[in-house]
Amino acid sequence: MRCVANVPGRLTAVGRVRAPRRLRALLIPVFLSAGCSGPLSALDPAGPGAARIERLWWILFWIATIVFAAVVGLILYSLRHGRRDLTPDIDKDEAQWGDRFIAVVGVVIPVLILLGGFIYSLGEMNALATHDDEGPALDIEVVSHNWWWEVRYPNGAVTANEIHIPTGERIRLTLTTADVIHSFWVPRLQAKMDHVPGSENQMWIEADEPGIYRGQCAEFCGLQHAHMAFFVEAESPEDFDRWYENAASSASTPSDGSARRGLDVFLSSSCVGCHAIEGTEAAATAGPDLTHLAARETLFAGKLVNTRANLERLIVDPQGIKPGVGMPPTELDSGELEALLDYLESLD
């Protein structure tokens, strides 16, 4: 059955909905600009490092656009003014532009563009790698694991999958790995850098404004590579100082009866074999430090929002949430599970 094809939005003869041409033309810039913003867009910088990357990207983009337009223009010119006589007679007169044009357009200009772009890129790369001569405001160690991030501060604070920094300050990160190669990348703050087994890499990050900036492992590292996210939380210096002091403190002793029982459940179950809670007997390092678990926004390296229901899912069936992760299921009866959840929710 054939349908009317001339009415905008109606079915065409092949049965598909066709948008008006004017509407499609208006949608083109929308699609082209879709990658210019978002939590993982390097074209929406929130710090001086990412601003350099964005500036370099736009410079190369416009150079490429101009070159593309020039090439298309020459092609169109040749199609319009080229030979239409297909006879074997060859015009041996000297070309209108000659060898000089070929040499300039085909050799000199490309060499100048590539050389200029290379020299400018080297300068930007050096600026991205250079640390502040006066020294960073803070040194933070980031250890990558399959598939989560351990974050260690100079005052002894340890957290997981969240990096707190003060705004307006250059922070030095020391990157190591506990297993395979990973890559640390916060697109809105800095370029990526690898965590390489047996070595340390260093980089700096800085955020201009308070906010939460998503990061991601950018080197394929196994089954759950895509679910190995982290968050950089940039705070005002005053807010950061308060967080920094609290993060180094030990977990408070639970006052609630159910939470006290939950601590006993934690120390007598498989949890104590992998996790540490400062101020208790739990001191294992195979899994994330849980001293201030309740203060975190997410669980499982950004896989889940930190809610009681998700925490229960994580304890009971971690493989169902993140197959291949090193965390085994914890077998508890309903009373023990509720008590454990009460205790973990008190760790702020």
C-alpha positions as CSV (number, residue, x, y, z in Angstrom):
1,M,0.0,0.0,0.0
2,R,1.4,3.4,-0.9
3,C,0.9,6.4,1.3
4,V,1.0,10.1,0.7
5,A,4.6,11.3,0.6
6,N,4.1,15.0,0.3
7,V,2.6,15.8,3.6
8,P,5.2,16.5,6.4
9,G,5.2,13.9,9.1
10,R,3.1,11.4,7.1
11,L,4.1,7.9,6.0
12,T,6.0,7.9,2.7
13,A,5.7,5.3,0.0
14,V,8.2,3.0,1.8
15,G,6.3,3.3,5.1
16,R,8.8,5.5,7.0
17,V,8.1,8.8,8.7
18,R,10.0,11.6,7.0
19,A,10.6,14.9,8.8
20,P,10.3,18.1,6.9
21,R,13.5,19.2,5.3
22,R,13.6,22.5,7.2
23,L,13.3,20.6,10.5
24,R,16.1,18.2,9.5
25,A,18.3,21.1,8.7
26,L,17.7,22.7,12.1
27,L,18.5,19.4,13.8
28,I,22.0,19.1,12.2
29,P,23.7,21.7,14.5
30,V,22.0,20.1,17.5
31,F,23.5,16.7,16.7
32,L,26.9,18.3,15.9
33,S,27.0,20.1,19.3
34,A,25.8,17.1,21.3
35,G,29.3,16.1,22.3
36,C,30.3,19.6,23.4
37,S,28.9,19.2,26.9
38,G,28.2,16.6,29.5
39,P,29.9,14.9,32.4
40,L,32.5,13.3,30.2
41,S,33.1,16.0,27.6
42,A,36.5,17.5,27.3
43,L,34.9,20.5,25.4
44,D,33.2,21.6,28.7
45,P,36.3,22.4,30.8
46,A,36.1,23.1,34.5
47,G,39.8,23.6,35.2
48,P,42.9,25.0,33.5
49,G,44.2,21.7,32.3
50,A,41.0,20.8,30.4
51,A,40.8,24.4,29.1
52,R,44.2,23.9,27.4
53,I,42.9,20.7,25.8
54,E,39.7,22.4,24.6
55,R,41.7,25.3,23.1
56,L,44.0,22.9,21.2
57,W,41.0,20.9,20.0
58,W,39.2,23.9,18.6
59,I,42.4,25.2,16.9
60,L,42.9,21.9,15.1
61,F,39.2,21.7,14.3
62,W,39.1,25.0,12.5
63,I,42.3,24.3,10.7
64,A,40.9,21.0,9.5
65,T,37.6,22.7,8.5
66,I,39.4,25.4,6.5
67,V,41.5,22.7,4.7
68,F,38.5,20.6,4.0
69,A,36.6,23.6,2.6
70,A,39.6,24.4,0.4
71,V,39.9,20.9,-1.0
72,V,36.1,20.7,-1.7
73,G,36.3,24.1,-3.4
74,L,39.1,22.9,-5.7
75,I,37.2,19.7,-6.5
76,L,34.1,21.7,-7.4
77,Y,36.2,24.1,-9.5
78,S,37.8,21.3,-11.4
79,L,34.4,19.7,-12.0
80,R,33.0,23.0,-13.4
81,H,36.0,24.0,-15.4
82,G,37.6,20.7,-16.3
83,R,37.9,19.2,-19.8
84,R,34.7,18.2,-21.3
85,D,36.2,17.1,-24.6
86,L,36.9,13.3,-24.3
87,T,38.8,13.2,-27.7
88,P,42.4,11.9,-27.5
89,D,43.7,15.4,-28.4
90,I,45.8,16.7,-25.5
91,D,46.2,20.4,-24.9
92,K,50.0,20.8,-24.4
93,D,49.8,24.5,-23.5
94,E,51.3,25.4,-20.1
95,A,48.9,24.9,-17.2
96,Q,47.2,28.0,-15.9
97,W,48.7,27.8,-12.4
98,G,51.7,25.6,-13.1
99,D,54.1,23.7,-10.9
100,R,54.4,26.6,-8.4
101,F,50.8,26.2,-7.3
102,I,51.2,22.4,-6.8
103,A,54.4,23.0,-4.8
104,V,52.8,25.7,-2.6
105,V,49.4,24.1,-2.0
106,G,50.5,20.5,-2.0
107,V,53.8,20.7,-0.1
108,V,54.6,24.1,1.6
109,I,51.2,24.8,3.2
110,P,50.7,21.2,4.6
111,V,54.2,21.3,6.0
112,L,53.6,24.6,7.7
113,I,50.3,23.4,9.1
114,L,51.7,20.2,10.4
115,L,54.8,21.7,11.8
116,G,53.0,24.6,13.5
117,G,50.4,22.2,15.0
118,F,53.2,19.9,16.2
119,I,55.1,22.7,17.9
120,Y,52.0,24.2,19.5
121,S,50.9,20.7,20.7
122,L,54.3,20.1,22.3
123,G,54.0,23.4,24.3
124,E,50.5,22.5,25.5
125,M,51.6,18.9,26.4
126,N,54.5,20.3,28.4
127,A,52.2,22.7,30.3
128,L,49.8,19.9,31.1
129,A,52.7,17.8,32.5
130,T,54.5,20.6,34.4
131,H,53.9,20.8,38.1
132,D,53.8,24.1,40.0
133,D,57.2,25.4,41.0
134,E,55.9,26.4,44.4
135,G,54.7,22.8,45.1
136,P,51.2,21.5,45.0
137,A,48.6,22.4,47.7
138,L,48.1,18.6,48.3
139,D,49.6,15.3,47.4
140,I,47.1,12.5,46.9
141,E,47.8,8.9,46.1
142,V,45.4,7.1,43.8
143,V,45.7,3.3,43.6
144,S,43.7,1.5,40.9
145,H,42.2,-1.9,41.5
146,N,40.0,-4.3,39.5
147,W,37.5,-2.5,39.4
148,W,37.6,0.4,41.9
149,W,39.8,3.3,43.0
150,E,41.6,3.7,46.4
151,V,42.4,7.2,47.4
152,R,44.9,8.0,50.1
153,Y,45.6,11.5,51.7
154,P,48.6,12.7,53.6
155,N,46.7,12.9,56.9
156,G,45.9,9.2,56.8
157,A,42.4,9.5,55.4
158,V,41.5,6.7,53.0
159,T,38.4,6.7,50.7
160,A,37.2,4.9,47.6
161,N,36.0,6.1,44.2
162,E,35.7,9.7,45.4
163,I,38.5,12.3,45.4
164,H,37.9,15.5,47.4
165,I,39.9,18.5,46.4
166,P,39.8,22.3,47.2
167,T,38.9,24.6,44.4
168,G,41.5,27.0,42.9
169,E,44.4,24.8,44.1
170,R,46.8,22.7,42.1
171,I,46.7,19.1,43.4
172,R,49.4,16.5,42.6
173,L,48.2,12.9,42.1
174,T,50.5,9.9,42.3
175,L,49.1,7.1,40.3
176,T,49.9,3.4,41.0
177,T,48.1,0.1,40.3
178,A,47.5,-3.0,42.4
179,D,47.0,-5.2,39.4
180,V,46.8,-4.4,35.6
181,I,47.1,-1.2,33.6
182,H,44.4,1.3,34.2
183,S,44.0,4.9,33.0
184,F,42.9,7.9,35.1
185,W,40.8,10.4,33.2
186,V,38.6,13.3,34.3
187,P,37.7,14.9,31.0
188,R,36.5,18.2,32.4
189,L,39.7,18.7,34.5
190,Q,42.7,17.1,32.8
191,A,44.2,14.8,30.3
192,K,44.3,11.0,30.9
193,M,47.3,9.2,32.4
194,D,48.0,5.5,32.9
195,H,48.5,3.5,36.1
196,V,51.3,1.1,35.1
197,P,52.3,-2.0,37.2
198,G,55.6,-1.5,38.9
199,S,55.9,2.2,38.4
200,E,54.5,5.6,39.6
201,N,53.1,8.3,37.4
202,Q,52.3,11.8,38.5
203,M,49.9,14.4,37.2
204,W,48.1,17.5,38.5
205,I,44.5,18.5,38.5
206,E,42.8,21.7,39.4
207,A,39.1,22.7,39.5
208,D,37.9,26.3,39.0
209,E,34.5,26.0,40.7
210,P,32.9,23.7,43.2
211,G,31.2,20.7,41.7
212,I,31.3,17.0,41.1
213,Y,33.3,15.8,38.1
214,R,33.0,12.3,36.8
215,G,36.1,10.3,35.9
216,Q,36.5,7.0,34.2
217,C,39.1,4.3,33.6
218,A,40.2,4.9,30.0
219,E,42.3,1.7,29.5
220,F,40.5,-1.6,28.9
221,C,41.2,-3.6,32.1
222,G,38.8,-6.5,32.0
223,L,35.1,-7.5,32.3
224,Q,34.0,-4.5,34.4
225,H,36.1,-1.8,32.8
226,A,33.0,0.2,31.7
227,H,31.9,0.2,35.3
228,M,35.1,1.6,36.8
229,A,34.1,5.2,37.4
230,F,35.0,7.7,40.1
231,F,34.1,11.3,41.1
232,V,36.2,14.3,41.8
233,E,34.4,16.5,44.3
234,A,35.7,20.0,44.3
235,E,34.8,22.1,47.3
236,S,35.6,25.5,48.6
237,P,38.8,25.5,50.7
238,E,36.7,25.9,53.9
239,D,34.4,23.0,53.1
240,F,37.3,20.9,52.0
241,D,39.2,21.5,55.3
242,R,36.1,20.3,57.3
243,W,35.9,17.2,55.1
244,Y,39.6,16.6,55.3
245,E,39.6,16.6,59.1
246,N,36.6,14.4,59.4
247,A,37.9,11.9,56.8
248,A,40.9,11.2,58.9
249,S,38.9,10.5,62.0
250,S,38.1,7.0,63.2
251,A,34.6,5.6,62.9
252,S,32.4,6.5,65.9
253,T,31.3,3.7,68.2
254,P,27.7,2.9,67.5
255,S,25.2,3.9,70.2
256,D,22.2,2.2,68.8
257,G,21.6,-1.4,69.9
258,S,21.0,-2.7,66.3
259,A,24.1,-0.9,65.0
260,R,26.2,-2.3,67.8
261,R,25.1,-5.8,66.8
262,G,25.8,-4.9,63.2
263,L,29.5,-4.1,64.2
264,D,29.7,-7.6,65.7
265,V,28.2,-9.1,62.6
266,F,30.8,-7.2,60.5
267,L,33.7,-8.5,62.6
268,S,32.5,-12.1,62.6
269,S,31.6,-12.4,58.9
270,S,33.5,-12.5,55.7
271,C,33.4,-8.7,55.5
272,V,36.3,-8.3,57.9
273,G,38.6,-10.3,55.6
274,C,38.5,-7.6,52.9
275,H,37.6,-4.3,54.4
276,A,39.0,-1.9,57.0
277,I,37.1,0.4,59.4
278,E,39.4,2.8,61.3
279,G,38.8,2.4,65.0
280,T,37.8,-1.2,64.9
281,E,39.7,-4.5,64.5
282,A,39.0,-4.5,60.8
283,A,42.2,-3.7,58.9
284,A,42.1,-5.6,55.7
285,T,43.0,-3.8,52.4
286,A,41.7,-6.2,49.7
287,G,38.5,-4.1,49.3
288,P,37.6,-0.4,49.8
289,D,38.0,1.2,53.2
290,L,34.6,1.6,54.8
291,T,35.4,4.0,57.6
292,H,33.1,6.7,56.3
293,L,31.0,4.7,53.9
294,A,27.7,6.5,54.6
295,A,29.2,9.8,53.5
296,R,29.8,8.5,50.0
297,E,27.5,9.3,47.1
298,T,27.9,6.0,45.2
299,L,28.8,2.3,45.7
300,F,30.7,-0.1,43.5
301,A,32.8,2.6,41.7
302,G,29.8,4.6,40.5
303,K,27.6,1.6,39.7
304,L,25.0,2.2,42.4
305,V,23.7,5.2,44.3
306,N,24.4,4.9,48.0
307,T,21.1,3.9,49.4
308,R,20.1,1.2,52.0
309,A,18.4,-0.9,49.3
310,N,21.4,-0.8,47.0
311,L,23.8,-1.5,49.9
312,E,21.7,-4.6,50.8
313,R,21.9,-5.8,47.1
314,L,25.6,-5.3,47.1
315,I,26.1,-7.4,50.3
316,V,23.8,-10.2,49.2
317,D,24.5,-10.5,45.5
318,P,27.6,-8.5,44.3
319,Q,28.1,-10.8,41.3
320,G,24.6,-10.1,40.1
321,I,25.4,-6.4,40.1
322,K,29.0,-6.5,38.8
323,P,29.9,-10.0,37.4
324,G,33.5,-10.9,37.9
325,V,34.2,-8.6,40.8
326,G,36.3,-10.0,43.6
327,M,33.6,-9.5,46.3
328,P,31.8,-12.8,47.3
329,P,28.2,-12.8,48.5
330,T,27.8,-12.6,52.3
331,E,25.4,-15.2,53.8
332,L,23.4,-13.6,56.7
333,D,20.0,-14.2,58.1
334,S,17.5,-11.3,57.9
335,G,18.2,-10.1,61.4
336,E,22.0,-10.0,60.9
337,L,21.6,-8.3,57.6
338,E,19.4,-5.5,59.0
339,A,21.8,-5.0,61.9
340,L,24.7,-4.8,59.5
341,L,22.9,-2.3,57.4
342,D,22.2,-0.2,60.4
343,Y,25.8,-0.2,61.3
344,L,27.1,0.6,57.9
345,E,24.6,3.5,57.6
346,S,26.0,5.0,60.7
347,L,29.5,5.3,59.2
348,D,29.5,9.0,58.3
